[in-house]
Amino acid sequence: GEGPCSPCPPNSRTTSGAAMVCTCRNGFFRADTDTADSACTSVPSAPRSVISNVNETSLVLEWSEPQDT
């Protein structure tokens, strides 16, 4: 290809030198709208520290952000 080589984005790999595209590692994905040089991502963990508050008319749920995996 044209230009210098670049390392594969996070969570992706290639099995050949000077590859044009790096594929996502097992369990990681790119969205259809992601470019080939975007990092591959996985599904987040389950919500953490879930707190529920219930009264006669409502339910309020709070949680901490998921951990990146």
PyMOL Python script that loads the backbone (N, CA, C, O; Angstrom):
from pymol import cmd

cmd.read_pdbstr("""\
ATOM      1  N   GLY A   1       0.811  -1.180   0.000  1.00  0.00           N
ATOM      2  CA  GLY A   1       0.000   0.000   0.000  1.00  0.00           C
ATOM      3  C   GLY A   1       0.859   1.249   0.000  1.00  0.00           C
ATOM      4  O   GLY A   1       2.086   1.172   0.060  1.00  0.00           O
ATOM      5  N   GLU A   2       0.219   2.377  -0.066  1.00  0.00           N
ATOM      6  CA  GLU A   2       0.930   3.646  -0.067  1.00  0.00           C
ATOM      7  C   GLU A   2       1.146   4.130   1.356  1.00  0.00           C
ATOM      8  O   GLU A   2       0.297   3.923   2.222  1.00  0.00           O
ATOM      9  N   GLY A   3       2.265   4.765   1.596  1.00  0.00           N
ATOM     10  CA  GLY A   3       2.532   5.341   2.902  1.00  0.00           C
ATOM     11  C   GLY A   3       3.148   4.346   3.857  1.00  0.00           C
ATOM     12  O   GLY A   3       3.253   3.157   3.556  1.00  0.00           O
ATOM     13  N   PRO A   4       3.556   4.846   5.019  1.00  0.00           N
ATOM     14  CA  PRO A   4       4.208   3.980   6.008  1.00  0.00           C
ATOM     15  C   PRO A   4       3.206   3.048   6.689  1.00  0.00           C
ATOM     16  O   PRO A   4       2.004   3.313   6.713  1.00  0.00           O
ATOM     17  N   CYS A   5       3.721   1.963   7.236  1.00  0.00           N
ATOM     18  CA  CYS A   5       2.881   1.024   7.987  1.00  0.00           C
ATOM     19  C   CYS A   5       2.502   1.640   9.331  1.00  0.00           C
ATOM     20  O   CYS A   5       3.234   2.462   9.883  1.00  0.00           O
ATOM     21  N   SER A   6       1.361   1.233   9.837  1.00  0.00           N
ATOM     22  CA  SER A   6       0.892   1.659  11.157  1.00  0.00           C
ATOM     23  C   SER A   6       0.532   0.425  11.953  1.00  0.00           C
ATOM     24  O   SER A   6       0.134  -0.585  11.373  1.00  0.00           O
ATOM     25  N   PRO A   7       0.663   0.481  13.282  1.00  0.00           N
ATOM     26  CA  PRO A   7       0.240  -0.672  14.080  1.00  0.00           C
ATOM     27  C   PRO A   7      -1.272  -0.849  13.999  1.00  0.00           C
ATOM     28  O   PRO A   7      -2.003   0.101  13.722  1.00  0.00           O
ATOM     29  N   CYS A   8      -1.724  -2.054  14.238  1.00  0.00           N
ATOM     30  CA  CYS A   8      -3.166  -2.323  14.260  1.00  0.00           C
ATOM     31  C   CYS A   8      -3.809  -1.551  15.410  1.00  0.00           C
ATOM     32  O   CYS A   8      -3.184  -1.352  16.452  1.00  0.00           O
ATOM     33  N   PRO A   9      -5.058  -1.115  15.223  1.00  0.00           N
ATOM     34  CA  PRO A   9      -5.773  -0.445  16.315  1.00  0.00           C
ATOM     35  C   PRO A   9      -5.968  -1.399  17.498  1.00  0.00           C
ATOM     36  O   PRO A   9      -5.831  -2.612  17.339  1.00  0.00           O
ATOM     37  N   PRO A  10      -6.285  -0.865  18.681  1.00  0.00           N
ATOM     38  CA  PRO A  10      -6.497  -1.723  19.849  1.00  0.00           C
ATOM     39  C   PRO A  10      -7.507  -2.844  19.583  1.00  0.00           C
ATOM     40  O   PRO A  10      -8.517  -2.645  18.909  1.00  0.00           O
ATOM     41  N   ASN A  11      -7.210  -4.010  20.123  1.00  0.00           N
ATOM     42  CA  ASN A  11      -8.061  -5.200  20.070  1.00  0.00           C
ATOM     43  C   ASN A  11      -8.255  -5.737  18.659  1.00  0.00           C
ATOM     44  O   ASN A  11      -9.268  -6.372  18.365  1.00  0.00           O
ATOM     45  N   SER A  12      -7.281  -5.482  17.786  1.00  0.00           N
ATOM     46  CA  SER A  12      -7.323  -6.039  16.437  1.00  0.00           C
ATOM     47  C   SER A  12      -5.954  -6.614  16.108  1.00  0.00           C
ATOM     48  O   SER A  12      -4.981  -6.391  16.828  1.00  0.00           O
ATOM     49  N   ARG A  13      -5.896  -7.359  15.009  1.00  0.00           N
ATOM     50  CA  ARG A  13      -4.638  -8.009  14.647  1.00  0.00           C
ATOM     51  C   ARG A  13      -4.626  -8.306  13.148  1.00  0.00           C
ATOM     52  O   ARG A  13      -5.644  -8.206  12.462  1.00  0.00           O
ATOM     53  N   THR A  14      -3.460  -8.667  12.675  1.00  0.00           N
ATOM     54  CA  THR A  14      -3.311  -9.146  11.310  1.00  0.00           C
ATOM     55  C   THR A  14      -2.369 -10.335  11.338  1.00  0.00           C
ATOM     56  O   THR A  14      -1.508 -10.437  12.212  1.00  0.00           O
ATOM     57  N   THR A  15      -2.534 -11.224  10.389  1.00  0.00           N
ATOM     58  CA  THR A  15      -1.673 -12.407  10.335  1.00  0.00           C
ATOM     59  C   THR A  15      -0.607 -12.268   9.259  1.00  0.00           C
ATOM     60  O   THR A  15       0.191 -13.182   9.049  1.00  0.00           O
ATOM     61  N   SER A  16      -0.592 -11.120   8.574  1.00  0.00           N
ATOM     62  CA  SER A  16       0.416 -10.921   7.539  1.00  0.00           C
ATOM     63  C   SER A  16       1.020  -9.528   7.662  1.00  0.00           C
ATOM     64  O   SER A  16       0.385  -8.604   8.170  1.00  0.00           O
ATOM     65  N   GLY A  17       2.230  -9.395   7.200  1.00  0.00           N
ATOM     66  CA  GLY A  17       2.876  -8.097   7.220  1.00  0.00           C
ATOM     67  C   GLY A  17       2.285  -7.173   6.165  1.00  0.00           C
ATOM     68  O   GLY A  17       1.801  -7.636   5.132  1.00  0.00           O
ATOM     69  N   ALA A  18       2.320  -5.891   6.417  1.00  0.00           N
ATOM     70  CA  ALA A  18       1.841  -4.869   5.481  1.00  0.00           C
ATOM     71  C   ALA A  18       0.382  -5.078   5.081  1.00  0.00           C
ATOM     72  O   ALA A  18       0.006  -4.809   3.940  1.00  0.00           O
ATOM     73  N   ALA A  19      -0.431  -5.551   6.008  1.00  0.00           N
ATOM     74  CA  ALA A  19      -1.855  -5.764   5.723  1.00  0.00           C
ATOM     75  C   ALA A  19      -2.566  -4.420   5.592  1.00  0.00           C
ATOM     76  O   ALA A  19      -2.207  -3.454   6.264  1.00  0.00           O
ATOM     77  N   MET A  20      -3.554  -4.365   4.740  1.00  0.00           N
ATOM     78  CA  MET A  20      -4.332  -3.143   4.545  1.00  0.00           C
ATOM     79  C   MET A  20      -5.361  -2.959   5.658  1.00  0.00           C
ATOM     80  O   MET A  20      -5.705  -1.832   6.013  1.00  0.00           O
ATOM     81  N   VAL A  21      -5.854  -4.076   6.209  1.00  0.00           N
ATOM     82  CA  VAL A  21      -6.904  -4.026   7.230  1.00  0.00           C
ATOM     83  C   VAL A  21      -6.552  -4.995   8.348  1.00  0.00           C
ATOM     84  O   VAL A  21      -6.072  -6.099   8.090  1.00  0.00           O
ATOM     85  N   CYS A  22      -6.790  -4.586   9.585  1.00  0.00           N
ATOM     86  CA  CYS A  22      -6.611  -5.460  10.747  1.00  0.00           C
ATOM     87  C   CYS A  22      -7.988  -5.959  11.172  1.00  0.00           C
ATOM     88  O   CYS A  22      -8.937  -5.178  11.242  1.00  0.00           O
ATOM     89  N   THR A  23      -8.100  -7.248  11.454  1.00  0.00           N
ATOM     90  CA  THR A  23      -9.376  -7.816  11.878  1.00  0.00           C
ATOM     91  C   THR A  23      -9.472  -7.795  13.398  1.00  0.00           C
ATOM     92  O   THR A  23      -8.461  -7.811  14.100  1.00  0.00           O
ATOM     93  N   CYS A  24     -10.689  -7.760  13.883  1.00  0.00           N
ATOM     94  CA  CYS A  24     -10.914  -7.727  15.334  1.00  0.00           C
ATOM     95  C   CYS A  24     -10.550  -9.065  15.956  1.00  0.00           C
ATOM     96  O   CYS A  24     -10.773 -10.119  15.361  1.00  0.00           O
ATOM     97  N   ARG A  25      -9.990  -9.017  17.152  1.00  0.00           N
ATOM     98  CA  ARG A  25      -9.705 -10.233  17.917  1.00  0.00           C
ATOM     99  C   ARG A  25     -11.023 -10.882  18.325  1.00  0.00           C
ATOM    100  O   ARG A  25     -12.072 -10.238  18.300  1.00  0.00           O
ATOM    101  N   ASN A  26     -10.967 -12.152  18.700  1.00  0.00           N
ATOM    102  CA  ASN A  26     -12.174 -12.864  19.136  1.00  0.00           C
ATOM    103  C   ASN A  26     -12.846 -12.124  20.281  1.00  0.00           C
ATOM    104  O   ASN A  26     -12.182 -11.722  21.237  1.00  0.00           O
ATOM    105  N   GLY A  27     -14.157 -11.944  20.192  1.00  0.00           N
ATOM    106  CA  GLY A  27     -14.914 -11.273  21.234  1.00  0.00           C
ATOM    107  C   GLY A  27     -14.951  -9.761  21.101  1.00  0.00           C
ATOM    108  O   GLY A  27     -15.569  -9.087  21.926  1.00  0.00           O
ATOM    109  N   PHE A  28     -14.302  -9.211  20.079  1.00  0.00           N
ATOM    110  CA  PHE A  28     -14.293  -7.770  19.830  1.00  0.00           C
ATOM    111  C   PHE A  28     -14.888  -7.497  18.457  1.00  0.00           C
ATOM    112  O   PHE A  28     -14.826  -8.344  17.565  1.00  0.00           O
ATOM    113  N   PHE A  29     -15.463  -6.317  18.294  1.00  0.00           N
ATOM    114  CA  PHE A  29     -16.210  -6.017  17.077  1.00  0.00           C
ATOM    115  C   PHE A  29     -16.057  -4.556  16.683  1.00  0.00           C
ATOM    116  O   PHE A  29     -15.662  -3.718  17.494  1.00  0.00           O
ATOM    117  N   ARG A  30     -16.375  -4.262  15.429  1.00  0.00           N
ATOM    118  CA  ARG A  30     -16.519  -2.887  14.942  1.00  0.00           C
ATOM    119  C   ARG A  30     -17.958  -2.719  14.470  1.00  0.00           C
ATOM    120  O   ARG A  30     -18.546  -3.637  13.898  1.00  0.00           O
ATOM    121  N   ALA A  31     -18.510  -1.553  14.712  1.00  0.00           N
ATOM    122  CA  ALA A  31     -19.843  -1.247  14.194  1.00  0.00           C
ATOM    123  C   ALA A  31     -19.744  -1.066  12.683  1.00  0.00           C
ATOM    124  O   ALA A  31     -18.672  -0.775  12.153  1.00  0.00           O
ATOM    125  N   ASP A  32     -20.864  -1.240  11.999  1.00  0.00           N
ATOM    126  CA  ASP A  32     -20.876  -1.060  10.549  1.00  0.00           C
ATOM    127  C   ASP A  32     -20.403   0.331  10.147  1.00  0.00           C
ATOM    128  O   ASP A  32     -19.861   0.517   9.057  1.00  0.00           O
ATOM    129  N   THR A  33     -20.605   1.300  11.021  1.00  0.00           N
ATOM    130  CA  THR A  33     -20.218   2.678  10.707  1.00  0.00           C
ATOM    131  C   THR A  33     -18.780   3.003  11.111  1.00  0.00           C
ATOM    132  O   THR A  33     -18.293   4.092  10.804  1.00  0.00           O
ATOM    133  N   ASP A  34     -18.086   2.080  11.797  1.00  0.00           N
ATOM    134  CA  ASP A  34     -16.691   2.304  12.186  1.00  0.00           C
ATOM    135  C   ASP A  34     -15.776   2.165  10.972  1.00  0.00           C
ATOM    136  O   ASP A  34     -16.038   1.366  10.073  1.00  0.00           O
ATOM    137  N   THR A  35     -14.722   2.936  10.960  1.00  0.00           N
ATOM    138  CA  THR A  35     -13.736   2.810   9.890  1.00  0.00           C
ATOM    139  C   THR A  35     -12.766   1.678  10.217  1.00  0.00           C
ATOM    140  O   THR A  35     -12.680   1.234  11.362  1.00  0.00           O
ATOM    141  N   ALA A  36     -12.041   1.217   9.207  1.00  0.00           N
ATOM    142  CA  ALA A  36     -11.113   0.097   9.388  1.00  0.00           C
ATOM    143  C   ALA A  36      -9.989   0.424  10.356  1.00  0.00           C
ATOM    144  O   ALA A  36      -9.365  -0.487  10.900  1.00  0.00           O
ATOM    145  N   ASP A  37      -9.714   1.710  10.585  1.00  0.00           N
ATOM    146  CA  ASP A  37      -8.649   2.066  11.528  1.00  0.00           C
ATOM    147  C   ASP A  37      -9.186   2.369  12.924  1.00  0.00           C
ATOM    148  O   ASP A  37      -8.451   2.868  13.776  1.00  0.00           O
ATOM    149  N   SER A  38     -10.468   2.069  13.165  1.00  0.00           N
ATOM    150  CA  SER A  38     -11.064   2.243  14.498  1.00  0.00           C
ATOM    151  C   SER A  38     -10.708   1.062  15.384  1.00  0.00           C
ATOM    152  O   SER A  38     -10.530  -0.056  14.901  1.00  0.00           O
ATOM    153  N   ALA A  39     -10.606   1.315  16.679  1.00  0.00           N
ATOM    154  CA  ALA A  39     -10.374   0.234  17.640  1.00  0.00           C
ATOM    155  C   ALA A  39     -11.580  -0.696  17.665  1.00  0.00           C
ATOM    156  O   ALA A  39     -12.711  -0.260  17.453  1.00  0.00           O
ATOM    157  N   CYS A  40     -11.340  -1.954  17.920  1.00  0.00           N
ATOM    158  CA  CYS A  40     -12.425  -2.916  18.097  1.00  0.00           C
ATOM    159  C   CYS A  40     -12.862  -2.874  19.561  1.00  0.00           C
ATOM    160  O   CYS A  40     -12.033  -2.702  20.455  1.00  0.00           O
ATOM    161  N   THR A  41     -14.142  -3.029  19.801  1.00  0.00           N
ATOM    162  CA  THR A  41     -14.679  -2.967  21.158  1.00  0.00           C
ATOM    163  C   THR A  41     -15.487  -4.220  21.453  1.00  0.00           C
ATOM    164  O   THR A  41     -15.828  -4.979  20.546  1.00  0.00           O
ATOM    165  N   SER A  42     -15.790  -4.429  22.721  1.00  0.00           N
ATOM    166  CA  SER A  42     -16.608  -5.569  23.132  1.00  0.00           C
ATOM    167  C   SER A  42     -17.798  -5.048  23.925  1.00  0.00           C
ATOM    168  O   SER A  42     -17.899  -3.856  24.214  1.00  0.00           O
ATOM    169  N   VAL A  43     -18.684  -5.956  24.267  1.00  0.00           N
ATOM    170  CA  VAL A  43     -19.831  -5.556  25.073  1.00  0.00           C
ATOM    171  C   VAL A  43     -19.343  -5.198  26.475  1.00  0.00           C
ATOM    172  O   VAL A  43     -18.389  -5.805  26.960  1.00  0.00           O
ATOM    173  N   PRO A  44     -19.966  -4.238  27.130  1.00  0.00           N
ATOM    174  CA  PRO A  44     -19.534  -3.862  28.478  1.00  0.00           C
ATOM    175  C   PRO A  44     -19.964  -4.903  29.506  1.00  0.00           C
ATOM    176  O   PRO A  44     -20.751  -5.803  29.215  1.00  0.00           O
ATOM    177  N   SER A  45     -19.437  -4.760  30.695  1.00  0.00           N
ATOM    178  CA  SER A  45     -19.864  -5.617  31.799  1.00  0.00           C
ATOM    179  C   SER A  45     -21.303  -5.280  32.170  1.00  0.00           C
ATOM    180  O   SER A  45     -21.862  -4.298  31.682  1.00  0.00           O
ATOM    181  N   ALA A  46     -21.881  -6.072  33.008  1.00  0.00           N
ATOM    182  CA  ALA A  46     -23.213  -5.760  33.538  1.00  0.00           C
ATOM    183  C   ALA A  46     -23.125  -4.492  34.384  1.00  0.00           C
ATOM    184  O   ALA A  46     -22.048  -4.155  34.877  1.00  0.00           O
ATOM    185  N   PRO A  47     -24.244  -3.785  34.559  1.00  0.00           N
ATOM    186  CA  PRO A  47     -24.220  -2.609  35.438  1.00  0.00           C
ATOM    187  C   PRO A  47     -23.712  -2.996  36.829  1.00  0.00           C
ATOM    188  O   PRO A  47     -23.921  -4.121  37.283  1.00  0.00           O
ATOM    189  N   ARG A  48     -23.048  -2.059  37.492  1.00  0.00           N
ATOM    190  CA  ARG A  48     -22.477  -2.327  38.808  1.00  0.00           C
ATOM    191  C   ARG A  48     -23.189  -1.507  39.865  1.00  0.00           C
ATOM    192  O   ARG A  48     -23.731  -0.439  39.580  1.00  0.00           O
ATOM    193  N   SER A  49     -23.182  -2.009  41.070  1.00  0.00           N
ATOM    194  CA  SER A  49     -23.737  -1.302  42.234  1.00  0.00           C
ATOM    195  C   SER A  49     -25.166  -0.820  41.980  1.00  0.00           C
ATOM    196  O   SER A  49     -25.479   0.359  42.150  1.00  0.00           O
ATOM    197  N   VAL A  50     -26.011  -1.741  41.578  1.00  0.00           N
ATOM    198  CA  VAL A  50     -27.405  -1.392  41.282  1.00  0.00           C
ATOM    199  C   VAL A  50     -28.152  -1.100  42.581  1.00  0.00           C
ATOM    200  O   VAL A  50     -28.079  -1.872  43.537  1.00  0.00           O
ATOM    201  N   ILE A  51     -28.866   0.013  42.604  1.00  0.00           N
ATOM    202  CA  ILE A  51     -29.683   0.413  43.754  1.00  0.00           C
ATOM    203  C   ILE A  51     -31.097   0.649  43.248  1.00  0.00           C
ATOM    204  O   ILE A  51     -31.298   1.360  42.264  1.00  0.00           O
ATOM    205  N   SER A  52     -32.072   0.054  43.917  1.00  0.00           N
ATOM    206  CA  SER A  52     -33.467   0.293  43.539  1.00  0.00           C
ATOM    207  C   SER A  52     -34.205   0.934  44.703  1.00  0.00           C
ATOM    208  O   SER A  52     -34.036   0.541  45.858  1.00  0.00           O
ATOM    209  N   ASN A  53     -35.016   1.916  44.385  1.00  0.00           N
ATOM    210  CA  ASN A  53     -35.869   2.591  45.359  1.00  0.00           C
ATOM    211  C   ASN A  53     -37.304   2.490  44.872  1.00  0.00           C
ATOM    212  O   ASN A  53     -37.644   2.979  43.795  1.00  0.00           O
ATOM    213  N   VAL A  54     -38.143   1.849  45.678  1.00  0.00           N
ATOM    214  CA  VAL A  54     -39.534   1.634  45.298  1.00  0.00           C
ATOM    215  C   VAL A  54     -40.432   2.342  46.300  1.00  0.00           C
ATOM    216  O   VAL A  54     -40.230   2.253  47.511  1.00  0.00           O
ATOM    217  N   ASN A  55     -41.432   3.050  45.769  1.00  0.00           N
ATOM    218  CA  ASN A  55     -42.475   3.577  46.644  1.00  0.00           C
ATOM    219  C   ASN A  55     -43.826   3.189  46.050  1.00  0.00           C
ATOM    220  O   ASN A  55     -43.880   2.329  45.171  1.00  0.00           O
ATOM    221  N   GLU A  56     -44.893   3.789  46.498  1.00  0.00           N
ATOM    222  CA  GLU A  56     -46.226   3.375  46.052  1.00  0.00           C
ATOM    223  C   GLU A  56     -46.478   3.640  44.573  1.00  0.00           C
ATOM    224  O   GLU A  56     -47.306   2.964  43.962  1.00  0.00           O
ATOM    225  N   THR A  57     -45.787   4.601  43.992  1.00  0.00           N
ATOM    226  CA  THR A  57     -46.100   4.980  42.610  1.00  0.00           C
ATOM    227  C   THR A  57     -44.937   4.889  41.631  1.00  0.00           C
ATOM    228  O   THR A  57     -45.127   5.089  40.431  1.00  0.00           O
ATOM    229  N   SER A  58     -43.746   4.591  42.117  1.00  0.00           N
ATOM    230  CA  SER A  58     -42.625   4.600  41.172  1.00  0.00           C
ATOM    231  C   SER A  58     -41.498   3.668  41.602  1.00  0.00           C
ATOM    232  O   SER A  58     -41.425   3.218  42.746  1.00  0.00           O
ATOM    233  N   LEU A  59     -40.645   3.408  40.658  1.00  0.00           N
ATOM    234  CA  LEU A  59     -39.422   2.640  40.868  1.00  0.00           C
ATOM    235  C   LEU A  59     -38.282   3.474  40.290  1.00  0.00           C
ATOM    236  O   LEU A  59     -38.354   3.915  39.143  1.00  0.00           O
ATOM    237  N   VAL A  60     -37.238   3.692  41.076  1.00  0.00           N
ATOM    238  CA  VAL A  60     -36.063   4.419  40.611  1.00  0.00           C
ATOM    239  C   VAL A  60     -34.876   3.468  40.683  1.00  0.00           C
ATOM    240  O   VAL A  60     -34.596   2.884  41.730  1.00  0.00           O
ATOM    241  N   LEU A  61     -34.180   3.319  39.557  1.00  0.00           N
ATOM    242  CA  LEU A  61     -32.983   2.485  39.499  1.00  0.00           C
ATOM    243  C   LEU A  61     -31.766   3.371  39.293  1.00  0.00           C
ATOM    244  O   LEU A  61     -31.790   4.298  38.483  1.00  0.00           O
ATOM    245  N   GLU A  62     -30.705   3.080  40.030  1.00  0.00           N
ATOM    246  CA  GLU A  62     -29.426   3.769  39.862  1.00  0.00           C
ATOM    247  C   GLU A  62     -28.343   2.706  39.777  1.00  0.00           C
ATOM    248  O   GLU A  62     -28.450   1.644  40.391  1.00  0.00           O
ATOM    249  N   TRP A  63     -27.291   3.003  39.005  1.00  0.00           N
ATOM    250  CA  TRP A  63     -26.181   2.066  38.910  1.00  0.00           C
ATOM    251  C   TRP A  63     -24.922   2.795  38.488  1.00  0.00           C
ATOM    252  O   TRP A  63     -24.961   3.911  37.970  1.00  0.00           O
ATOM    253  N   SER A  64     -23.794   2.122  38.730  1.00  0.00           N
ATOM    254  CA  SER A  64     -22.503   2.650  38.290  1.00  0.00           C
ATOM    255  C   SER A  64     -22.256   2.212  36.855  1.00  0.00           C
ATOM    256  O   SER A  64     -22.789   1.198  36.403  1.00  0.00           O
ATOM    257  N   GLU A  65     -21.452   2.977  36.151  1.00  0.00           N
ATOM    258  CA  GLU A  65     -21.139   2.633  34.766  1.00  0.00           C
ATOM    259  C   GLU A  65     -20.498   1.254  34.692  1.00  0.00           C
ATOM    260  O   GLU A  65     -19.807   0.838  35.622  1.00  0.00           O
ATOM    261  N   PRO A  66     -20.725   0.539  33.584  1.00  0.00           N
ATOM    262  CA  PRO A  66     -20.075  -0.763  33.407  1.00  0.00           C
ATOM    263  C   PRO A  66     -18.564  -0.593  33.288  1.00  0.00           C
ATOM    264  O   PRO A  66     -18.066   0.481  32.951  1.00  0.00           O
ATOM    265  N   GLN A  67     -17.858  -1.663  33.570  1.00  0.00           N
ATOM    266  CA  GLN A  67     -16.414  -1.656  33.381  1.00  0.00           C
ATOM    267  C   GLN A  67     -16.127  -1.977  31.925  1.00  0.00           C
ATOM    268  O   GLN A  67     -16.850  -2.756  31.303  1.00  0.00           O
ATOM    269  N   ASP A  68     -15.083  -1.383  31.382  1.00  0.00           N
ATOM    270  CA  ASP A  68     -14.658  -1.759  30.040  1.00  0.00           C
ATOM    271  C   ASP A  68     -14.058  -3.144  30.111  1.00  0.00           C
ATOM    272  O   ASP A  68     -13.419  -3.515  31.096  1.00  0.00           O
ATOM    273  N   THR A  69     -14.274  -3.907  29.046  1.00  0.00           N
ATOM    274  CA  THR A  69     -13.694  -5.250  29.006  1.00  0.00           C
ATOM    275  C   THR A  69     -12.792  -5.388  27.814  1.00  0.00           C
ATOM    276  O   THR A  69     -12.206  -6.449  27.603  1.00  0.00           O
TER     277      THR A  69
END
""", "prot")
cmd.dss("prot")
cmd.show_as("cartoon", "prot")
cmd.util.cbc("prot")
cmd.orient("prot")
